């Protein structure tokens, strides 16, 4: 079912807010992925723990960067008038799906299939 103007406005606001939140998060996360200096006087297990935590932070940063990219593309699709249309089958993406994940490019059927 085609999105209403009110739904599109709500989704654009939601996408903008999420993009702002992720961008702000990105600025604060830079220090979490700083290299661990080998001359730091910490034990071997502490260093391994620190390296593992650093890898988790790097993975979170990669996922955040991808979501930022996807949200920017979603906002571009909104401007182009192609937002909410499944890229695979060209049917309308469910509002509830877009509300949960504004960057969605596929309808629920295509995502599962």
Wavefront OBJ file of the C-alpha trace (Angstrom):
o trace
v 0.000 0.000 0.000
v 1.308 3.427 -0.961
v 2.683 5.604 1.841
v 0.690 8.674 2.821
v 2.246 12.129 2.979
v 2.005 12.045 6.787
v 3.763 8.675 6.891
v 6.531 9.967 4.607
v 7.009 13.023 6.832
v 7.143 10.838 9.943
v 9.671 8.516 8.296
v 11.845 11.410 7.130
v 11.910 12.848 10.653
v 12.714 9.409 12.050
v 15.548 8.889 9.542
v 16.993 12.367 10.217
v 16.898 11.821 13.991
v 18.540 8.400 13.697
v 21.199 9.798 11.359
v 21.948 12.610 13.818
v 22.156 10.169 16.732
v 24.493 7.815 14.860
v 26.693 10.671 13.649
v 27.009 11.970 17.208
v 27.782 8.447 18.420
v 30.420 8.133 15.687
v 32.224 11.237 16.949
v 32.471 9.820 20.473
v 33.436 6.310 19.367
v 36.724 7.264 17.717
v 38.643 6.933 20.978
v 37.283 3.374 21.477
v 39.204 2.093 18.450
v 42.554 3.741 19.151
v 45.454 1.255 18.852
v 46.678 -0.347 22.050
v 50.240 0.677 22.660
v 52.607 -2.304 23.190
v 54.636 -0.287 25.698
v 51.666 0.025 28.068
v 52.452 -1.776 31.300
v 49.495 -4.142 31.456
v 49.456 -7.898 31.774
v 49.203 -10.267 28.814
v 45.574 -11.223 29.563
v 44.621 -7.588 30.097
v 46.176 -6.741 26.737
v 44.233 -9.589 25.056
v 41.022 -8.374 26.716
v 41.748 -4.854 25.529
v 42.392 -6.078 21.989
v 39.140 -8.075 22.004
v 37.172 -5.063 23.254
v 38.856 -2.962 20.571
v 37.766 -5.433 17.838
v 34.195 -5.324 19.135
v 34.344 -1.508 19.019
v 35.706 -1.622 15.442
v 32.884 -3.938 14.376
v 30.310 -1.629 15.977
v 31.912 1.304 14.156
v 31.688 -0.524 10.796
v 28.009 -1.338 11.384
v 27.324 2.266 12.440
v 29.080 3.620 9.318
v 27.036 1.279 7.090
v 23.782 2.359 8.744
v 24.736 6.039 8.356
v 25.396 5.399 4.667
v 22.094 3.528 4.267
v 20.123 6.275 6.043
v 21.666 8.926 3.786
v 20.648 6.870 0.725
v 17.123 6.519 2.147
v 16.880 10.310 2.500
v 18.077 10.657 -1.095
v 15.363 8.214 -2.213
v 12.819 10.327 -0.327
v 13.966 13.407 -2.246
v 13.831 11.474 -5.536
v 10.341 10.112 -4.852
v 11.444 6.462 -4.917
v 11.422 5.856 -1.168
v 9.317 2.980 0.112
v 9.449 0.970 -3.115
v 11.098 -2.447 -2.933
v 14.258 -2.565 -5.037
v 13.633 -6.201 -5.949
v 9.894 -6.510 -6.748
v 8.853 -2.822 -7.009
v 5.966 -3.247 -4.552
v 5.468 -0.914 -1.598
v 7.431 -1.650 1.564
v 5.198 -1.950 4.627
v 5.032 1.220 6.760
v 5.706 -0.794 9.933
v 8.908 -2.165 8.376
v 10.072 1.317 7.377
v 9.148 2.657 10.790
v 11.354 0.010 12.435
v 14.148 0.429 9.896
v 13.824 3.578 7.752
v 16.738 2.533 5.556
v 14.969 -0.652 4.360
v 15.249 -1.211 0.610
v 13.312 -4.479 0.402
v 9.763 -5.429 1.345
v 9.263 -8.155 3.943
v 8.623 -10.845 1.312
v 11.804 -10.109 -0.650
v 13.864 -9.807 2.536
v 12.784 -13.290 3.622
v 13.095 -14.811 0.173
l 1 2 3 4 5 6 7 8 9 10 11 12 13 14 15 16 17 18 19 20 21 22 23 24 25 26 27 28 29 30 31 32 33 34 35 36 37 38 39 40 41 42 43 44 45 46 47 48 49 50 51 52 53 54 55 56 57 58 59 60 61 62 63 64 65 66 67 68 69 70 71 72 73 74 75 76 77 78 79 80 81 82 83 84 85 86 87 88 89 90 91 92 93 94 95 96 97 98 99 100 101 102 103 104 105 106 107 108 109 110 111 112 113
